Amino acid sequence: MEPFLSMWLPESMTIQDYSLEVLNLLHVLYGTSRYWGSLYDLNSYEPILINDQFVHNQLIHKVNQQLKDFRIVTTRELPSWIYQLSNSCKFLLPMETRKLVFHIKMFDRERA
């Protein structure tokens, strides 16, 4: 749980924006919701909030728009904020979207 209680997101997150403080807060809330039982040494516990409550639909729509852009896919030049969010704030994007980001970054355009 300690990585989620940090005052800052991982160093890989280089976004310089006003939203960074909100992302930090969401990161802490997600970690607290998911790992609250470790504070009380419980053997078994459920997350307080379901993961879907942290998913941001407008953000998903924006990322999916970027992923559908032919120029971006062929050049494999996604904006850096997409990589950073998909790695540091995984709870904001569903698995399918993170998988698409991974494929575009790691594979050639035929496989992506």
C-alpha positions as CSV (number, residue, x, y, z in Angstrom):
1,M,0.0,0.0,0.0
2,E,2.9,2.3,0.5
3,P,3.4,3.2,-3.2
4,F,-0.2,4.5,-3.2
5,L,0.3,6.7,-0.1
6,S,3.2,8.7,-1.6
7,M,2.6,12.4,-2.1
8,W,3.8,12.1,-5.7
9,L,3.1,9.9,-8.6
10,P,6.1,7.8,-9.9
11,E,8.9,9.7,-11.5
12,S,7.9,8.4,-14.9
13,M,5.0,10.8,-14.7
14,T,6.4,14.1,-16.2
15,I,3.2,15.8,-17.0
16,Q,3.4,19.4,-15.8
17,D,-0.3,20.4,-15.5
18,Y,-2.8,21.5,-12.9
19,S,-4.4,18.1,-13.0
20,L,-1.3,16.5,-11.5
21,E,-2.6,17.2,-8.0
22,V,-5.9,15.6,-8.8
23,L,-4.2,12.6,-10.2
24,N,-2.1,12.3,-7.0
25,L,-5.3,12.4,-4.9
26,L,-7.0,9.8,-7.1
27,H,-3.9,7.6,-6.8
28,V,-4.1,7.8,-3.0
29,L,-7.9,7.2,-3.0
30,Y,-7.5,4.2,-5.3
31,G,-4.8,2.7,-3.2
32,T,-6.7,3.3,0.1
33,S,-9.8,1.7,-1.4
34,R,-8.0,-1.3,-2.7
35,Y,-5.6,-2.0,0.1
36,W,-7.4,-0.7,3.2
37,G,-7.4,-4.1,4.8
38,S,-3.6,-4.2,5.1
39,L,-3.9,-1.3,7.5
40,Y,-5.8,-3.6,9.9
41,D,-3.9,-6.8,9.2
42,L,-7.0,-8.5,7.8
43,N,-6.5,-11.7,5.9
44,S,-9.4,-11.2,3.6
45,Y,-11.1,-8.0,2.5
46,E,-12.8,-6.5,-0.5
47,P,-12.1,-3.1,-2.1
48,I,-14.2,-0.3,-0.7
49,L,-15.0,1.1,-4.2
50,I,-15.2,-1.0,-7.4
51,N,-12.5,-0.2,-10.0
52,D,-15.1,1.1,-12.5
53,Q,-15.7,4.1,-10.2
54,F,-12.2,5.3,-11.0
55,V,-12.5,4.9,-14.8
56,H,-12.9,8.3,-16.5
57,N,-15.1,8.0,-19.6
58,Q,-14.1,11.3,-21.2
59,L,-10.4,10.4,-20.8
60,I,-11.1,7.0,-22.4
61,H,-12.8,8.7,-25.3
62,K,-9.9,11.1,-25.8
63,V,-7.3,8.3,-25.6
64,N,-9.3,6.1,-28.0
65,Q,-9.6,9.0,-30.5
66,Q,-5.8,9.3,-30.4
67,L,-5.4,5.6,-30.9
68,K,-7.7,5.6,-34.0
69,D,-5.7,8.3,-35.7
70,F,-4.0,6.7,-38.7
71,R,-0.9,9.0,-38.6
72,I,-0.3,8.3,-34.9
73,V,-0.6,4.5,-35.4
74,T,1.6,4.4,-38.4
75,T,4.4,6.6,-36.9
76,R,3.9,5.1,-33.4
77,E,4.1,8.7,-32.0
78,L,1.4,8.7,-29.3
79,P,1.4,11.8,-27.0
80,S,3.6,11.1,-24.0
81,W,0.7,11.8,-21.6
82,I,-1.1,8.7,-22.9
83,Y,1.9,6.4,-22.1
84,Q,2.4,8.1,-18.7
85,L,-1.3,7.7,-17.7
86,S,-1.5,4.1,-18.9
87,N,1.6,3.3,-16.8
88,S,1.2,5.4,-13.7
89,C,-2.6,5.7,-13.3
90,K,-3.8,2.4,-14.6
91,F,-7.0,2.7,-12.7
92,L,-8.2,5.5,-15.0
93,L,-8.2,3.4,-18.2
94,P,-9.8,0.0,-18.8
95,M,-7.6,-2.9,-19.7
96,E,-8.6,-2.9,-23.3
97,T,-7.4,0.7,-23.8
98,R,-4.1,0.0,-21.9
99,K,-3.6,-3.0,-24.1
100,L,-4.1,-0.9,-27.3
101,V,-1.5,1.6,-26.0
102,F,0.9,-1.2,-25.3
103,H,0.4,-2.7,-28.8
104,I,1.0,0.6,-30.5
105,K,4.1,1.3,-28.5
106,M,5.7,-2.2,-28.7
107,F,4.7,-3.7,-32.0
108,D,5.1,-2.6,-35.6
109,R,2.0,-1.1,-37.4
110,E,0.9,-4.4,-38.9
111,R,0.7,-6.1,-35.6
112,A,-0.8,-3.0,-33.8
